[in-house]
Amino acid sequence: MGGVEVAGGDGELAFRLVQLCNAQTGRPLTDDELRLIGGHPGQLD
């Protein structure tokens, strides 16, 4: 995810969530947003 390291979580689900968030906002996600998605993808789905 763009060089931002995340611990744990489901990588495939996190990647799909990042794609959806990026498509919705039309802007790149911040490092904090990427960490949130990467660390808790099941809670955000």
N, CA, C and O of each residue as an XYZ file, in Angstrom:
180
protein
N       0.830     -1.197      0.000
C       0.000      0.000      0.000
C       0.865      1.246      0.000
O       0.919      1.963      1.000
N       1.503      1.499     -1.046
C       2.257      2.727     -1.197
C       3.378      2.924     -0.204
O       3.709      4.062      0.130
N       3.981      1.832      0.286
C       5.080      1.947      1.221
C       4.674      2.128      2.670
O       5.542      2.244      3.535
N       3.382      2.157      2.962
C       2.910      2.271      4.338
C       2.748      0.872      4.890
O       2.005      0.061      4.337
N       3.449      0.585      5.993
C       3.368     -0.751      6.573
C       2.165     -0.849      7.488
O       1.894      0.051      8.282
N       1.443     -1.966      7.363
C       0.307     -2.237      8.241
C       0.505     -3.604      8.851
O       1.059     -4.500      8.214
N       0.056     -3.769     10.081
C       0.198     -5.041     10.777
C      -1.133     -5.769     10.800
O      -2.177     -5.182     11.087
N      -1.078     -7.066     10.490
C      -2.282     -7.891     10.571
C      -3.309     -7.539      9.522
O      -3.030     -6.792      8.584
N      -4.498     -8.083      9.687
C      -5.586     -7.774      8.772
C      -5.557     -8.625      7.518
O      -4.593     -9.344      7.257
N      -6.605     -8.534      6.765
C      -6.768     -9.254      5.508
C      -6.304     -8.337      4.383
O      -6.968     -7.348      4.072
N      -5.174     -8.659      3.776
C      -4.585     -7.801      2.755
C      -5.473     -7.576      1.547
O      -5.564     -6.456      1.044
N      -6.132     -8.634      1.073
C      -6.996     -8.500     -0.106
C      -8.190     -7.597      0.195
O      -8.527     -6.726     -0.607
N      -8.826     -7.799      1.341
C      -9.969     -6.963      1.725
C      -9.523     -5.515      1.916
O     -10.208     -4.590      1.478
N      -8.391     -5.321      2.560
C      -7.876     -3.968      2.770
C      -7.615     -3.279      1.432
O      -7.931     -2.101      1.263
N      -7.041     -4.012      0.490
C      -6.763     -3.430     -0.829
C      -8.052     -3.008     -1.518
O      -8.113     -1.930     -2.110
N      -9.076     -3.842     -1.450
C     -10.361     -3.492     -2.075
C     -10.985     -2.274     -1.402
O     -11.559     -1.417     -2.075
N     -10.875     -2.193     -0.076
C     -11.426     -1.037      0.634
C     -10.690      0.245      0.266
O     -11.311      1.296      0.112
N      -9.374      0.161      0.125
C      -8.589      1.333     -0.288
C      -9.022      1.782     -1.673
O      -9.175      2.978     -1.920
N      -9.222      0.830     -2.579
C      -9.671      1.180     -3.929
C     -11.038      1.862     -3.890
O     -11.255      2.858     -4.581
N     -11.951      1.332     -3.092
C     -13.286      1.924     -2.996
C     -13.239      3.329     -2.402
O     -13.904      4.239     -2.898
N     -12.457      3.504     -1.346
C     -12.346      4.830     -0.725
C     -11.736      5.835     -1.689
O     -12.190      6.977     -1.772
N     -10.713      5.415     -2.412
C     -10.079      6.298     -3.372
C     -11.040      6.674     -4.493
O     -11.073      7.828     -4.918
N     -11.820      5.713     -4.973
C     -12.788      6.000     -6.036
C     -13.881      6.947     -5.537
O     -14.354      7.807     -6.280
N     -14.272      6.782     -4.285
C     -15.335      7.622     -3.724
C     -14.886      9.069     -3.538
O     -15.625     10.002     -3.853
N     -13.669      9.249     -3.023
C     -13.197     10.604     -2.722
C     -12.492     11.263     -3.898
O     -12.478     12.489     -4.005
N     -11.905     10.454     -4.784
C     -11.170     11.009     -5.910
C      -9.824     11.592     -5.523
O      -9.234     12.363     -6.279
N      -9.342     11.227     -4.351
C      -8.029     11.716     -3.909
C      -7.279     10.579     -3.237
O      -7.898      9.624     -2.767
N      -5.955     10.665     -3.183
C      -5.189      9.624     -2.495
C      -5.507      9.605     -0.999
O      -5.784     10.646     -0.404
N      -5.466      8.434     -0.409
C      -5.700      8.319      1.023
C      -4.441      8.720      1.785
O      -3.324      8.553      1.295
N      -4.635      9.250      2.986
C      -3.500      9.635      3.821
C      -2.894      8.385      4.449
O      -3.501      7.315      4.429
N      -1.695      8.527      5.005
C      -1.054      7.404      5.688
C      -1.918      6.892      6.837
O      -2.023      5.684      7.046
N      -2.536      7.807      7.578
C      -3.398      7.400      8.695
C      -4.615      6.618      8.212
O      -5.013      5.638      8.841
N      -5.205      7.043      7.106
C      -6.353      6.326      6.546
C      -5.945      4.929      6.087
O      -6.676      3.962      6.299
N      -4.783      4.829      5.462
C      -4.293      3.530      5.010
C      -4.034      2.595      6.192
O      -4.359      1.409      6.136
N      -3.448      3.138      7.260
C      -3.200      2.314      8.453
C      -4.501      1.845      9.092
O      -4.595      0.701      9.536
N      -5.496      2.713      9.141
C      -6.796      2.345      9.696
C      -7.419      1.213      8.890
O      -7.882      0.225      9.461
N      -7.434      1.347      7.589
C      -8.008      0.319      6.727
C      -7.200     -0.971      6.824
O      -7.772     -2.056      6.923
N      -5.883     -0.860      6.795
C      -5.030     -2.046      6.852
C      -5.105     -2.782      8.177
O      -4.957     -4.004      8.220
N      -5.331     -2.057      9.244
C      -5.379     -2.677     10.565
C      -6.730     -3.224     10.950
O      -6.814     -4.095     11.816
N      -7.801     -2.735     10.326
C      -9.157     -3.131     10.715
C     -10.076     -3.315      9.515
O     -11.181     -2.771      9.514
N      -9.661     -4.062      8.492
C     -10.505     -4.153      7.293
C     -11.859     -4.823      7.551
O     -12.857     -4.438      6.943
N     -11.906     -5.801      8.425
C     -13.157     -6.501      8.699
C     -14.195     -5.624      9.372
O     -15.394     -5.832      9.188
N     -13.752     -4.650     10.148
C     -14.659     -3.757     10.842
C     -15.165     -2.647      9.923
O     -16.174     -2.006     10.218
N     -14.470     -2.420      8.819
C     -14.824     -1.339      7.902
C     -15.615     -1.835      6.702
O     -16.159     -1.033      5.942
N     -15.684     -3.135      6.526
C     -16.352     -3.724      5.365
C     -17.846     -3.570      5.456
O     -18.568     -4.010      4.561
